[in-house]
Every structure is written in structure tokens, then in C-alpha cells.
Amino acid sequence: MYTVGVRETQNGNPGYNLKSLRRVCYGGSPMAPEIIRRFREKFPGVELVQGYGMTETAPLLTALLDHEHEGERLLSCGRAIQGVELRVADELGRDVPVRERGEVVARGWNVMKGYWNKPKETAEAFFEGGWLRTGDIAWRDEEGFFYIVDRRKDMIITGGENVYSTEVEVAVYSHPSVREAAVIGIPDAQWGEVVCACVALKDGAVLTPEELREHCRSKLANYKVPKRVEIIPGELPKSGTNKILKRELRERFWDGTSRGVN
């Protein structure tokens, strides 16, 4: 749960009284550690709880509690909630080893039985045994915490190498001038697709594409460093739930192009 403050006037200036704020729950996509750090600075003492799930799981699969927001686990979406079984599987539905990447599959009381009047889509959505394919690529640590690295459809394949957008976004967000960021794949004649970072800057900040690329070089392997940086005026496009819409960012690059990789 989370509470909202009431608007009031302080010293003649409009503001918000957030003294009642105790807990904030968030989800929708992986949260960069830099965003969590900014939240902690502005709202000390307020609890953070992350939830991960999807409509087909009504809607929760994991939770990351406030005291678990530390160290490596800042990149985690938490552990399976009660009554839910989670695995990381390969393309045949077999378990992959701890810390190896695969697709998150789920089974539990809250997982759907199928899509209404869509037997083909239902069959494609499940592995044998009733395991729902989430479409999310992740890995699991030794204590059962899951780490989402990308949507299967969003993974970038550049020159035969897999690049997961979340890892690149963490590096981009660590630059002090960046307010919002989204990493996408865009078409390239030589590499099939290359990494592109779409960025909105903080008010008054000045940052060139090359400065951001240089910043990322110190944190990422060379093939993961954005080949292109788009500085977007204002803010990035978002859905009604305030989730960044990567498909809108991709449209102008892929319009008229059949998606393909080398």
C-alpha cells in the first residue's frame, strides 16, 4: 500500500505534505539502482516494496521487501510469493543452472488456465506441466532471488552477441545528468541491430552523446556500449501507468524495415 499527501501552502508556495507516506510499492519494469538511491535521498524512512508479475498471474509472482533493497539485490525483483512456483528455463522448458539466463516460467494458484477461446495462443503460452511462459529473461541466485534482465522480445542481438537492455540502462542511469533512459535495438546493415540509448536529461543538465558513451565504456563490455545516443527533449513516452513505451521509441527506426539480425 501507499498513501498520498494533501496539497497545502508553505510560506506562500504550493507544496505537498507527505508526512503520512509510509510505504511505496512499485513494479512494471526493473528499477535502476540510481533511481532507488534518489528515492532514498528524497524520502528517508519510507519503505520500498517491489512486485513483479503480469496480467496472466493475477498479477503478482515475486516481492522484494524493503530490507532486501541492498547490494546486488537492488537489481532483483525478489523471491516467489507464497503459493507460487518459479523457475528459469531454457527453450525446451528445462531448468538452467543458478546464475544462468533463461525464461521465467511460473505455476501457482493465481496463474491463468488459458486465453478465452484461443487454444493456439494458450498452447504456445505454456510448457508441459502447466508452467506459464512469462516472456521475461532472467537469472536466479543461490537464495532464490530472481533478476529480470529483459523481455524476450526486447533483447538486442548485435553481431551475434546478446545484449540485455536492463544492464545497459543501469550504466546509463548512473550518469548524474540522466533523468530517464530506455535502451532499444535499432537496425544496422553490418551488425543486424545495434544498441541505442534514448535519454531525457535532468532540468538544466547538458550532456553530449559521446560523453554518455564514454561514461558507459567504463562500465560495460565494448559491444554493449550504445552505438547511438538519442537525447529526447522533455521526457520519454509513457503509458497510462507511467511505464516507458519502448515500442514508440523503436517505431521511427524500424518503420518500413523487416526486423532481422545477423
Backbone bond lengths (Angstrom), bond angles and torsions (degrees), N, CA, C in turn:
res aa  C-N    CA-C-N  psi(-1)  N-CA   C-N-CA  omega(-1)  CA-C   N-CA-C  phi
1 M - - - 1.457 - - 1.512 109.39 -
2 Y 1.341 116.34 157.75 1.451 119.07 168.68 1.511 108.68 -149.07
3 T 1.336 115.03 150.35 1.457 120.34 -178.26 1.522 109.24 -106.24
4 V 1.304 116.17 162.70 1.460 120.31 178.63 1.516 109.25 -118.70
5 G 1.312 115.72 149.01 1.457 119.96 179.34 1.518 111.27 -81.83
6 V 1.299 116.04 169.57 1.465 120.75 177.32 1.516 108.68 -108.35
7 R 1.318 114.78 144.75 1.467 119.68 -177.87 1.531 109.60 -71.83
8 E 1.329 115.87 135.81 1.454 120.31 178.46 1.530 108.64 -145.52
9 T 1.297 116.57 173.44 1.458 121.05 177.96 1.519 109.17 -110.25
10 Q 1.313 116.74 128.09 1.454 122.59 -179.94 1.527 108.42 -121.88
11 N 1.317 116.10 118.08 1.471 121.76 -179.05 1.528 111.75 53.85
12 G 1.331 114.10 36.49 1.454 118.71 177.83 1.503 114.53 82.86
13 N 1.358 117.32 -3.36 1.460 120.67 -179.41 1.521 110.22 -109.13
14 P 1.335 117.67 136.51 1.467 119.28 177.69 1.523 110.30 -65.66
15 G 1.320 116.35 141.75 1.453 120.71 179.46 1.500 110.76 -157.84
16 Y 1.305 117.09 -169.43 1.457 122.56 -179.79 1.522 109.96 -128.04
17 N 1.309 114.89 137.66 1.451 120.98 174.32 1.533 107.62 -97.66
18 L 1.318 116.56 106.95 1.463 121.63 -177.48 1.529 111.85 -109.42
19 K 1.320 116.39 24.84 1.454 119.48 -178.85 1.526 112.53 -64.15
20 S 1.327 116.50 -23.46 1.471 119.72 -178.95 1.528 112.84 -83.52
21 L 1.342 117.49 -7.66 1.460 121.19 -176.33 1.526 110.23 -68.66
22 R 1.316 117.49 121.72 1.457 122.48 -177.39 1.522 112.78 -117.02
23 R 1.335 117.24 -36.92 1.462 120.00 -174.31 1.518 109.60 -148.75
24 V 1.322 115.88 140.44 1.455 122.03 176.19 1.523 108.33 -123.89
25 C 1.321 116.03 125.08 1.457 121.97 175.20 1.522 108.27 -102.54
26 Y 1.317 116.56 136.07 1.464 119.28 -178.67 1.520 109.99 -137.85
27 G 1.318 116.06 162.59 1.459 122.49 179.59 1.506 109.42 -176.92
28 G 1.318 116.31 -163.31 1.464 120.47 178.92 1.506 113.56 102.64
29 S 1.337 116.88 -39.49 1.465 121.83 177.79 1.525 107.78 -166.89
30 P 1.339 117.87 160.50 1.463 119.57 179.93 1.526 111.58 -57.53
31 M 1.327 116.29 140.96 1.462 122.32 -178.57 1.524 109.71 -100.78
32 A 1.321 116.64 123.76 1.462 120.21 178.88 1.531 109.67 -64.56
33 P 1.344 117.72 139.41 1.470 120.61 178.45 1.523 113.76 -52.79
34 E 1.336 117.01 -32.50 1.459 120.00 -180.00 1.523 111.14 -64.04
35 I 1.336 117.82 -36.50 1.461 121.12 178.07 1.529 110.16 -67.14
36 I 1.331 116.27 -39.94 1.464 120.25 177.88 1.520 110.00 -64.44
37 R 1.329 116.46 -40.81 1.476 119.93 178.56 1.526 110.60 -61.06
38 R 1.329 117.45 -43.63 1.468 120.77 179.75 1.527 110.32 -62.60
39 F 1.332 116.19 -39.97 1.465 119.44 179.62 1.525 109.98 -63.05
40 R 1.320 116.98 -45.55 1.462 120.81 -178.97 1.525 111.19 -59.45
41 E 1.322 116.85 -37.38 1.465 121.08 179.34 1.523 111.18 -66.07
42 K 1.318 116.57 -41.95 1.466 120.46 -175.71 1.524 112.71 -81.38
43 F 1.349 116.54 -28.26 1.464 120.42 -176.14 1.531 111.05 -130.85
44 P 1.316 117.41 64.77 1.469 119.43 178.70 1.531 110.07 -63.01
45 G 1.324 115.30 137.01 1.452 119.34 178.58 1.515 114.81 90.41
46 V 1.335 117.89 -11.31 1.460 121.12 177.64 1.527 109.11 -86.13
47 E 1.327 117.24 131.02 1.459 121.51 -178.66 1.528 111.43 -76.06
48 L 1.333 115.14 145.23 1.458 122.30 174.93 1.522 109.15 -115.43
49 V 1.317 116.82 133.07 1.460 121.91 174.65 1.520 107.90 -133.93
50 Q 1.329 115.73 125.09 1.462 119.70 177.92 1.522 110.09 -101.02
51 G 1.318 116.01 140.16 1.451 121.40 174.02 1.513 110.22 -122.99
52 Y 1.329 116.32 142.22 1.460 121.36 177.65 1.531 108.75 -127.51
53 G 1.306 116.01 136.44 1.457 120.30 178.45 1.512 109.95 178.99
54 M 1.321 115.89 -159.85 1.453 121.42 -178.60 1.522 108.64 -160.07
55 T 1.314 116.03 166.47 1.464 120.23 -178.70 1.522 111.31 -55.04
56 E 1.318 116.83 -39.25 1.461 121.21 -176.89 1.528 113.14 -69.50
57 T 1.336 116.98 -7.54 1.469 119.72 179.11 1.527 111.62 -117.59
58 A 1.278 117.15 15.00 1.477 126.29 167.62 1.528 118.25 51.15
59 P 1.324 123.56 52.16 1.453 126.54 -24.52 1.526 112.24 -113.44
60 L 1.354 119.54 9.87 1.464 120.91 -166.45 1.524 112.70 -103.79
61 L 1.348 115.54 140.87 1.466 122.38 174.46 1.522 112.72 -120.83
62 T 1.323 116.82 -40.11 1.471 120.64 -178.11 1.514 110.99 -133.76
63 A 1.332 115.04 166.84 1.469 121.37 173.16 1.524 108.48 -145.15
64 L 1.320 115.47 139.53 1.466 123.01 173.35 1.517 106.94 -115.46
65 L 1.332 116.33 112.25 1.455 121.70 -174.90 1.523 111.99 -77.89
66 D 1.318 115.93 165.86 1.460 120.48 -174.02 1.524 111.68 -57.05
67 H 1.331 118.00 -47.09 1.468 120.08 -176.09 1.520 112.71 -70.73
68 E 1.341 116.69 -10.03 1.462 120.66 178.47 1.527 112.12 -91.23
69 H 1.323 116.84 -2.82 1.467 121.13 177.85 1.525 109.99 -80.43
70 E 1.311 117.42 76.15 1.461 120.81 179.35 1.518 109.71 -157.90
71 G 1.347 114.89 153.96 1.453 121.53 176.09 1.512 113.10 54.75
72 E 1.313 115.69 -139.23 1.452 121.97 -179.06 1.520 111.90 -59.86
73 R 1.331 116.62 -29.30 1.461 120.28 -175.24 1.525 113.41 -71.71
74 L 1.321 118.07 -7.35 1.455 119.47 171.92 1.527 110.46 -60.48
75 L 1.331 116.78 -21.56 1.459 121.30 179.16 1.521 112.33 -94.69
76 S 1.336 117.12 1.19 1.460 121.62 -176.43 1.524 111.54 -94.40
77 C 1.353 115.27 154.60 1.463 120.05 172.06 1.525 110.40 -99.79
78 G 1.330 116.62 6.53 1.453 120.42 173.97 1.517 114.04 101.47
79 R 1.340 114.75 -163.81 1.462 121.97 -179.82 1.521 110.33 -111.09
80 A 1.324 115.83 162.45 1.462 121.17 -177.97 1.526 110.68 -59.59
81 I 1.324 116.43 138.36 1.458 120.72 176.81 1.532 109.36 -76.02
82 Q 1.308 116.11 167.17 1.462 121.17 -178.56 1.525 110.99 -59.05
83 G 1.332 116.02 133.96 1.454 121.28 177.74 1.514 114.55 89.61
84 V 1.345 117.08 -1.04 1.462 121.42 -178.32 1.528 109.66 -116.41
85 E 1.327 116.14 135.81 1.455 122.30 172.71 1.534 107.77 -106.54
86 L 1.329 115.99 133.84 1.459 121.52 178.99 1.520 109.78 -129.26
87 R 1.335 115.00 141.39 1.459 121.12 174.43 1.524 109.07 -137.59
88 V 1.322 115.87 165.63 1.455 122.00 169.82 1.519 105.96 -114.74
89 A 1.338 116.28 120.96 1.469 121.19 -169.62 1.526 111.97 -124.53
90 D 1.343 114.44 157.75 1.463 119.67 174.47 1.528 109.34 -86.32
91 E 1.323 117.15 -171.16 1.467 121.12 -175.42 1.522 113.27 -66.91
92 L 1.340 116.73 -15.60 1.461 120.42 178.92 1.525 111.76 -101.14
93 G 1.331 116.27 3.88 1.452 120.00 178.64 1.511 114.47 86.83
94 R 1.337 117.81 9.29 1.455 121.72 -179.94 1.523 110.64 -88.98
95 D 1.347 117.28 146.37 1.459 121.41 178.75 1.523 110.66 -60.77
96 V 1.339 115.72 140.34 1.461 120.20 171.37 1.520 108.07 -102.21
97 P 1.338 118.68 156.97 1.464 120.83 -178.63 1.529 112.45 -62.81
98 V 1.319 115.42 158.42 1.466 121.98 175.87 1.524 109.38 -53.06
99 R 1.328 115.79 136.28 1.465 125.48 178.13 1.538 113.74 72.49
100 E 1.321 117.01 8.08 1.464 119.17 170.93 1.522 109.07 -100.93
101 R 1.327 115.74 150.41 1.462 120.55 -174.92 1.522 112.41 -85.27
102 G 1.299 114.49 144.78 1.452 121.97 176.80 1.518 108.50 -167.23
103 E 1.326 117.16 -168.55 1.461 121.59 -179.51 1.531 110.40 -94.53
104 V 1.328 116.12 136.11 1.460 120.72 175.75 1.523 108.75 -71.78
105 V 1.337 116.16 127.86 1.469 120.88 174.96 1.526 107.67 -123.61
106 A 1.326 116.27 145.77 1.463 120.89 -171.10 1.518 111.85 -134.13
107 R 1.332 114.48 149.12 1.460 121.05 175.15 1.522 107.92 -146.40
108 G 1.323 117.51 137.25 1.454 119.51 -179.88 1.514 112.35 171.43
109 W 1.338 114.43 179.23 1.467 121.10 -176.72 1.516 112.86 -62.35
110 N 1.326 117.27 -25.45 1.460 121.08 -175.61 1.525 113.49 -98.60
111 V 1.315 117.88 0.58 1.468 120.84 -178.26 1.528 109.72 -83.29
112 M 1.320 115.77 135.28 1.469 120.40 -176.50 1.527 111.35 -61.33
113 K 1.341 115.96 158.87 1.457 121.84 175.14 1.523 111.64 -89.03
114 G 1.322 116.65 -23.36 1.455 119.38 178.95 1.510 111.07 164.18
115 Y 1.335 115.64 174.09 1.458 122.20 177.28 1.530 109.60 -87.75
116 W 1.307 116.46 135.62 1.463 122.12 -175.20 1.531 111.30 -59.85
117 N 1.340 115.07 120.00 1.465 122.49 176.90 1.531 113.17 57.76
118 K 1.331 117.73 29.50 1.464 121.66 178.35 1.535 109.14 -132.28
119 P 1.331 117.03 73.18 1.461 120.10 -176.52 1.525 113.84 -62.90
120 K 1.334 117.86 -36.34 1.459 120.45 -179.78 1.528 110.55 -64.81
121 E 1.334 116.11 -48.26 1.463 120.02 179.56 1.527 111.46 -63.94
122 T 1.329 116.17 -36.66 1.464 120.14 178.67 1.521 110.64 -64.23
123 A 1.329 116.99 -44.65 1.468 120.90 179.74 1.527 111.16 -61.40
124 E 1.329 116.88 -38.17 1.460 120.77 -179.31 1.525 112.22 -72.33
125 A 1.336 117.02 -21.51 1.461 121.39 -175.03 1.523 113.43 -84.68
126 F 1.339 117.45 -10.45 1.466 120.36 -174.30 1.525 112.45 -126.20
127 F 1.342 114.38 144.10 1.455 120.97 164.03 1.530 107.98 -88.88
128 E 1.311 116.21 167.62 1.461 121.35 177.11 1.531 110.13 -57.42
129 G 1.331 115.99 141.02 1.454 120.32 179.19 1.513 113.66 94.18
130 G 1.355 116.51 7.21 1.458 119.76 177.90 1.508 114.89 80.10
131 W 1.353 117.85 22.74 1.462 121.55 179.67 1.535 109.73 -87.77
132 L 1.325 116.42 114.43 1.464 122.02 179.65 1.520 110.71 -74.50
133 R 1.329 115.69 131.57 1.474 121.11 175.58 1.529 107.93 -85.76
134 T 1.321 117.09 116.88 1.460 120.34 -176.53 1.515 113.37 -79.97
135 G 1.343 117.51 -22.37 1.460 120.16 -174.68 1.513 113.01 82.94
136 D 1.337 117.70 4.19 1.462 121.77 179.98 1.524 110.59 -103.10
137 I 1.330 115.64 133.16 1.462 121.72 177.02 1.524 108.49 -91.35
138 A 1.337 116.00 132.14 1.466 119.85 -174.84 1.523 110.12 -155.33
139 W 1.332 114.70 174.84 1.463 121.11 169.43 1.528 107.80 -137.17
140 R 1.315 116.16 162.84 1.466 122.31 -176.65 1.522 109.29 -123.75
141 D 1.346 116.52 138.98 1.465 118.68 178.56 1.528 110.70 -91.40
142 E 1.336 115.17 -176.94 1.459 120.82 -173.68 1.528 113.27 -67.59
143 E 1.316 117.61 -19.81 1.460 121.12 -178.35 1.528 112.90 -103.92
144 G 1.315 116.50 11.09 1.451 120.08 174.58 1.513 115.65 86.63
145 F 1.318 118.44 13.81 1.466 121.59 174.80 1.525 108.55 -85.03
146 F 1.335 115.40 136.67 1.463 121.42 -178.37 1.530 110.19 -102.43
147 Y 1.340 115.20 144.38 1.460 122.09 -177.24 1.527 108.32 -127.81
148 I 1.330 116.53 105.09 1.465 120.96 179.12 1.520 108.81 -76.53
149 V 1.326 117.14 128.96 1.464 119.97 179.72 1.525 112.72 -109.23
150 D 1.334 117.73 -21.76 1.462 119.14 178.41 1.525 110.45 -178.71
151 R 1.324 115.63 162.06 1.452 120.22 164.31 1.524 106.99 -76.18
152 R 1.319 116.78 143.65 1.464 120.07 -179.54 1.521 110.49 -55.78
153 K 1.335 117.24 -39.43 1.461 121.42 -178.06 1.531 112.16 -75.61
154 D 1.348 117.48 -15.94 1.460 120.47 -178.03 1.522 113.30 -96.41
155 M 1.332 118.10 -10.41 1.450 120.72 -179.04 1.530 110.12 -59.41
156 I 1.311 116.52 137.31 1.461 122.51 -177.70 1.526 108.27 -99.52
157 I 1.329 117.04 129.33 1.460 121.53 176.30 1.522 107.18 -114.10
158 T 1.318 115.55 107.84 1.456 120.73 -176.27 1.528 109.48 -118.72
159 G 1.324 115.58 115.26 1.455 119.49 -178.30 1.519 113.52 59.13
160 G 1.329 116.86 31.45 1.458 121.16 -179.94 1.512 114.69 85.80
161 E 1.320 119.05 -3.73 1.466 123.13 179.30 1.533 109.65 -99.40
162 N 1.334 116.32 137.15 1.462 121.21 176.68 1.526 110.49 -84.05
163 V 1.316 116.40 129.44 1.474 121.82 175.91 1.521 107.44 -122.76
164 Y 1.328 116.41 125.33 1.458 122.07 179.39 1.520 108.54 -97.37
165 S 1.335 116.07 124.18 1.465 120.77 -170.49 1.523 112.98 -60.89
166 T 1.339 117.67 -32.89 1.464 119.79 -177.35 1.524 111.92 -60.01
167 E 1.335 116.29 -42.25 1.463 120.04 -179.53 1.525 111.31 -61.59
168 V 1.330 116.57 -41.57 1.466 120.29 179.81 1.527 110.19 -69.75
169 E 1.331 117.17 -38.91 1.467 120.85 179.51 1.526 111.59 -62.69
170 V 1.321 117.36 -36.64 1.469 120.30 177.22 1.529 109.98 -60.19
171 A 1.337 117.02 -42.78 1.462 121.10 178.84 1.526 111.36 -65.89
172 V 1.325 117.06 -42.40 1.465 121.29 -179.09 1.529 110.39 -64.99
173 Y 1.336 117.12 -44.49 1.462 120.79 -178.78 1.531 112.14 -64.32
174 S 1.308 117.84 -22.60 1.467 119.47 -178.35 1.520 112.93 -72.86
175 H 1.343 117.43 -9.90 1.467 119.09 174.33 1.527 108.95 -76.13
176 P 1.325 118.01 131.49 1.470 120.64 -173.77 1.527 115.45 -64.42
177 S 1.326 118.23 -15.64 1.472 120.24 -179.14 1.526 113.11 -89.88
178 V 1.322 117.58 -9.88 1.463 121.56 -173.49 1.524 110.98 -88.17
179 R 1.337 116.45 128.32 1.459 121.86 176.08 1.522 111.22 -100.12
180 E 1.336 117.22 -44.04 1.459 122.16 178.66 1.523 109.24 -136.52
181 A 1.338 116.19 149.22 1.460 119.15 179.06 1.520 110.27 -151.91
182 A 1.319 115.45 147.89 1.465 122.71 172.73 1.524 107.20 -144.98
183 V 1.313 116.44 134.74 1.463 121.60 -178.95 1.523 108.82 -109.70
184 I 1.324 116.35 130.10 1.464 122.62 -177.92 1.522 109.47 -133.11
185 G 1.329 115.52 165.27 1.454 120.57 171.47 1.521 109.84 -97.79
186 I 1.326 116.66 136.23 1.463 120.80 177.62 1.526 108.67 -124.02
187 P 1.346 118.03 152.85 1.472 120.50 -173.86 1.530 112.61 -65.65
188 D 1.325 114.40 146.23 1.460 121.10 178.10 1.522 108.31 -147.73
189 A 1.341 116.87 132.64 1.456 121.35 -174.73 1.523 112.34 -64.44
190 Q 1.321 117.47 -33.92 1.466 120.45 -176.75 1.526 112.75 -86.69
191 W 1.357 116.73 -44.58 1.457 121.07 -171.17 1.528 114.16 -102.39
192 G 1.332 117.22 0.84 1.459 119.89 -176.63 1.517 110.57 86.25
193 E 1.310 116.76 -60.09 1.463 123.23 170.05 1.525 108.04 -152.66
194 V 1.319 115.22 156.49 1.462 120.95 178.86 1.525 109.18 -129.97
195 V 1.319 114.70 164.96 1.460 121.54 -177.37 1.523 110.19 -79.72
196 C 1.335 115.40 130.04 1.464 121.46 177.37 1.524 108.75 -127.26
197 A 1.315 117.04 130.49 1.462 122.16 177.37 1.525 109.18 -105.00
198 C 1.321 116.28 121.99 1.465 122.30 175.25 1.526 107.32 -101.21
199 V 1.320 116.45 124.37 1.460 120.83 -167.49 1.520 111.27 -133.46
200 A 1.336 116.05 137.97 1.463 122.75 168.11 1.523 107.13 -112.10
201 L 1.315 116.39 135.09 1.467 121.19 -174.88 1.519 112.23 -94.41
202 K 1.305 115.50 159.28 1.458 121.20 174.28 1.527 108.96 -67.18
203 D 1.318 116.14 155.70 1.463 120.87 -179.63 1.518 110.37 -55.62
204 G 1.335 115.66 127.95 1.457 121.05 177.14 1.514 115.04 82.34
205 A 1.323 118.26 -6.34 1.466 121.13 -177.59 1.530 110.51 -78.79
206 V 1.318 115.34 148.67 1.460 122.24 176.11 1.528 107.69 -126.60
207 L 1.338 115.41 127.56 1.458 120.26 -177.79 1.517 108.53 -151.96
208 T 1.327 117.23 130.62 1.458 120.49 177.29 1.533 109.72 -93.82
209 P 1.327 117.33 155.93 1.461 119.68 176.74 1.526 113.43 -54.51
210 E 1.324 116.72 -42.11 1.465 118.99 -178.69 1.530 112.03 -67.04
211 E 1.318 117.53 -35.12 1.473 120.14 176.60 1.523 110.65 -62.86
212 L 1.323 116.70 -40.20 1.456 119.49 179.38 1.522 110.74 -70.15
213 R 1.304 117.85 -39.60 1.458 121.02 177.95 1.528 110.62 -62.96
214 E 1.309 116.57 -40.83 1.465 120.48 178.25 1.524 110.53 -63.66
215 H 1.317 116.84 -39.70 1.465 121.33 176.41 1.526 110.62 -60.02
216 C 1.330 116.73 -42.03 1.466 120.85 -178.29 1.523 112.38 -71.03
217 R 1.323 117.01 -28.53 1.468 119.56 -179.27 1.525 112.20 -61.06
218 S 1.321 116.70 -28.63 1.468 119.97 -179.47 1.522 112.40 -78.92
219 K 1.340 116.57 -7.66 1.458 120.15 -174.29 1.519 113.88 -122.41
220 L 1.332 117.83 -12.98 1.465 121.17 -173.24 1.521 111.15 -132.81
221 A 1.329 115.31 155.29 1.458 120.25 169.85 1.526 108.47 -62.32
222 N 1.320 116.95 152.83 1.458 120.91 -172.00 1.528 113.12 -56.76
223 Y 1.355 117.40 -40.08 1.464 119.18 -176.64 1.523 112.91 -71.40
224 K 1.354 117.11 -13.00 1.463 120.94 177.84 1.531 112.88 -92.87
225 V 1.316 117.24 -15.79 1.470 121.03 -179.72 1.536 108.95 -65.97
226 P 1.332 118.07 131.43 1.469 119.61 -179.79 1.518 112.36 -54.79
227 K 1.313 115.40 126.52 1.469 120.09 174.95 1.525 110.13 -76.93
228 R 1.322 115.04 -24.22 1.464 119.99 -179.94 1.522 108.83 -135.93
229 V 1.323 115.80 140.54 1.467 121.94 176.77 1.519 107.87 -125.62
230 E 1.332 116.12 124.10 1.458 122.54 177.24 1.523 109.00 -107.39
231 I 1.320 117.38 116.38 1.466 121.68 175.92 1.529 107.22 -88.23
232 I 1.331 116.56 113.01 1.459 122.46 -175.87 1.527 109.93 -96.08
233 P 1.337 118.63 123.39 1.471 120.02 177.56 1.527 111.06 -64.30
234 G 1.311 117.24 142.75 1.465 121.12 176.78 1.507 111.78 78.49
235 E 1.347 115.96 -109.99 1.452 120.06 -179.42 1.513 110.48 -140.78
236 L 1.327 116.54 164.84 1.455 121.52 179.94 1.531 109.92 -77.17
237 P 1.340 117.66 152.53 1.468 120.18 -179.60 1.525 110.88 -64.47
238 K 1.344 115.91 141.16 1.465 120.31 -175.80 1.527 110.94 -135.53
239 S 1.327 114.01 158.29 1.461 121.49 175.33 1.524 109.36 -82.82
240 G 1.326 115.83 -179.69 1.457 120.45 178.85 1.506 113.00 -65.02
241 T 1.350 117.12 -20.89 1.462 121.02 177.13 1.525 111.50 -97.01
242 N 1.345 116.32 14.52 1.466 123.26 175.54 1.521 113.13 70.54
243 K 1.316 116.91 24.33 1.460 121.55 176.50 1.519 109.21 -92.03
244 I 1.328 116.96 133.35 1.460 120.83 -178.84 1.526 109.93 -63.29
245 L 1.333 116.33 131.64 1.465 122.40 -176.24 1.535 110.10 -94.18
246 K 1.310 115.42 95.03 1.457 119.68 -178.37 1.531 111.62 -67.26
247 R 1.321 116.58 -31.23 1.469 118.12 -177.99 1.528 110.86 -62.73
248 E 1.344 116.90 -35.16 1.463 119.37 178.32 1.527 110.76 -69.23
249 L 1.323 116.33 -35.04 1.461 119.83 178.36 1.529 110.52 -68.53
250 R 1.340 116.87 -32.96 1.467 121.26 -178.51 1.523 112.86 -75.70
251 E 1.329 116.65 -30.28 1.467 121.15 -166.75 1.516 113.85 -51.39
252 R 1.318 117.26 -48.24 1.468 118.86 -174.36 1.524 112.40 -69.32
253 F 1.333 116.84 -22.73 1.460 119.93 178.69 1.525 111.88 -82.41
254 W 1.355 115.93 -37.02 1.465 120.32 -174.09 1.508 113.51 -98.75
255 D 1.338 118.11 -5.55 1.464 120.93 -178.37 1.536 109.91 -58.97
256 G 1.327 115.40 123.71 1.454 119.67 179.61 1.522 114.45 82.45
257 T 1.330 116.56 3.47 1.467 120.95 -178.80 1.514 108.78 -116.25
258 S 1.328 117.17 132.91 1.469 119.60 173.58 1.503 107.83 -80.25
259 R 1.325 116.61 122.91 1.457 120.75 -175.61 1.528 109.76 -63.75
260 G 1.306 115.23 128.20 1.465 120.03 178.77 1.505 109.32 -156.28
261 V 1.335 116.91 154.65 1.455 121.11 179.91 1.513 109.23 -130.15
262 N 1.346 116.66 155.66 1.451 122.10 177.01 1.523 110.07 -98.05
